[in-house]
Amino acid sequence: MPRGDEPVSANCHPLVLFLGDRPIGAIQVDDLRNEAAALRLVAIDPTFQGGGHGRALLEQAEQFARELGCKKAVVFSTPEAAGFYQTVGYSEEDWDDVCVGGIVQMLKELH
């Protein structure tokens, strides 16, 4: 989320995952305006990790991106999280020329 003094971009969409009335996860979907959506800041409350909530949150974010008209989703992943993204259909692909080292760039076609 932007700080209080920063304008919110119309292309930035924060989504929250609830379990009952409790928020347990969040993700930011950025419409890159080139038929791609960047999925950023994926987070699940540590108490609820390992229960499939991250996968559910990612699926909701991908569906939201499709509704925006995006044909692909891209993520900057840590090396530790790259395996998770691979299990849900992402593949390693360099899509950002200015990406810093130590980050795994991943892409998934949205059908």
Order of alpha helices (4+ residues) and beta strands (2+ residues): beta-beta-beta-alpha-beta-alpha-beta-beta
